[in-house]
Amino acid sequence: GVYEGIDGEIVNEKSPTLDPITNPRSGRMVYAEEEVVKVGGCALRLAGLYTLERGAHNYWLEKCQESGIQGREDGIVNLLHYDDAASACLAALSVGSEVTSEQTYLISDGHPTTRRGICESALKHEKYASFDLPKFLGGVEGPRGKVYDGSMSDEALQWKPVYRSFDDFMSS
């Protein structure tokens, strides 16, 4: 992510970003967005992407059964289905440049969860039902993460996700 929020703080499109000098990975994203916005384009900042077979849940359940998951189990994760990411892009094109020109949008399903919540939700689906909940190795120290509030973006783009939450997706 590119936002500064660290301990359950709510961030939105106007929130400060991480310092690009001390956070070069995020900095590359911020610099690229700035260049696009500067010439009249728009940037869509997407939450963590997933499908049934792709995403943190798949990696954690299939690859971390023995090794465990680094990070706090209550660490906050904002998510977005790949199909919803595509529909947000189409929405940005549909509303037109009079709305999107020189803007940055924050796109998520609006229902953040935790690392543990991701695994518990995935276990509801038949594809992952035979897996055990992995061990979380992060304890309770360190930052929890941030909560995305993309409501301004949703309104501006006249968009809402098809998959209301990761749990809803995995339960369907």
C-alpha positions, 0 to 999 in steps of 0.5 A, a space after each residue: 500500500 501507499 498510505 501512511 495509516 498503520 494501526 487501524 486508522 481509516 485512510 481515504 483518497 486524500 490521506 497522506 502517502 508514505 514517504 517515497 524516499 524511505 519507502 521506495 516500493 511505494 514511492 515508485 507507485 506514487 511517482 507513477 500515479 503523479 505522472 499519470 495524473 499530471 497529464 490529465 489521467 486518473 489513478 485507481 489505487 486497488 486493494 489486495 486482489 483475489 479470485 478463488 485461486 489467487 490471493 493471500 488466502 490461497 498462498 497461506 492455506 496451500 503454502 503456509 500450513 507447516 511454516 505459518 503466516 508471518 504477521 499478526 493474525 488481527 492484521 487488517 487487509 483490504 480486498 477487492 475481487 479481480 472482476 470488481 477491479 475491472 468493473 471499477 476501471 470500466 466505471 472510470 471510463 464510463 463517467 468520463 474525463 470531466 469526472 476522472 481527470 487529474 484524480 486518484 481513486 481508492 478502490 476496495 470492497 469496503 469490508 476490510 478483514 484480518 489475516 485470520 478472517 481471510 483464512 476463516 472465510 476461505 475455509 468456508 469454500 469447498 476448495 479449501 474446506 479440507 485445510 487447517 487454519 494456519 498458525 499466525 507467527 506475528 503475535 500482537 506487536 507491530 502495526 495492525 494496518 489501515 482501513 480503506 474508505 473508498 466511499 468518495 471514489 465509489 460515489 464519483 465513479 458511480 460504482 459498487 463491487 459485485 462481491 460485497 466482501 471476501 467472506 460473501 464471495 467465499 460463502 457463495 
